[in-house]
């Protein structure tokens, strides 16, 4: 699989012959100014929750790519009211097999509401299986005990975990989360975008190394083959 980092919590993943895009927040992110939106491809757009810093560019990119949006019922319904009807609603615990792979919605502990005050439903994470690999995209979340179920029954080959603290779990809790999900290869997200979530990269690297795990704090625009 090929992973490209587009800033904040936005990643592009090539899986099963499809291009998956997670939580698109690019144009409002000053750190991602080098990203050319016209070059951002997405067959499927996954939205973990309704906060603007996870869906600001979703509608534009869906129209640009004729993408299928995958999110909870409330988020899909909201985009339907915005004129986008190519959606696949799911909810926590649900599983669906697409032609490129399998998706399961997982619990995340956070909040979720649209800027206009509409209900964003419950926040979610995703377990994705494709190309003989499994990965976990946690979304915005605190550390929680349900992560142990992911480790027991899925054992992801790699996982995207927030590490910025303040709004999500800290890097210290992300180390524990990596242990819970039984995953040694972590890709950090939700860090450095705002003053509240600036991290010390060396400190984070050292914490994961001490736990016998690898964390990738990717540069925006960089790619990683896993």
Steps between C-alpha positions, in 0.01 A plus 500: 500500500609855433421772754525872425470762772299812414522664842323492837304171492462476123654202324470350155532120495528283189324174591345225293527704183305791652613835638367560850509849654457558872376817671583762232612827659745654255412848369446657847824344629788743451749218554356320195531793258732293277222252421342550157130429550454426130735203540322350803328179393231317694277213398369486856503772765482386863387753761551406863289779651338832414758752623621740233864399536403154371264578214565854376590384147278192482229644276743667258707183465192279468379713209848509346540120512138377503591336830288282724486647851509247782395628842233460762132552423489859627803614299379333181155653548652845550695470174180387329349837601803669342418329171738204519318167489779257415538385859526174692370544856622268774520504878700365792555124483373477144701327228479518121693336218574729206649376173846608621487380862316491833414783739390476861396801708650517848432700812678832556461721805475864393227746400339558160292791373484715189585868500134582433398321818368183336558169675804316369410169662761296683868526406655189349820328399546252217656157463591444136593165344638492144792348308547244776570771760306661782531856622322709761415867465407613851351842420496753781481305822623455851657175611224249572474134594315401180837527326593171666231332290671632186823339612335173596302451181681702231866568588549783245812504284510876554283766663433872486484642855461860623793617709444874550317494836265782613216396263598132473720253680862595562800319358540324836149361469564421134784271612252316721248494213764339276544232766123450529458452125815282484655709224867592467479740204323826578439809287440810710227751424320802646819680600671838434209651302395738779692641799297276734636181341865579423719209607866434567581253222814365663317438827224312319747290301689408817182391680400263219852367460517426872178298462650301211279667242550721195317826451504688172448875535473563128581821319203647315510378142721201584412143410561174680486146361373246751 
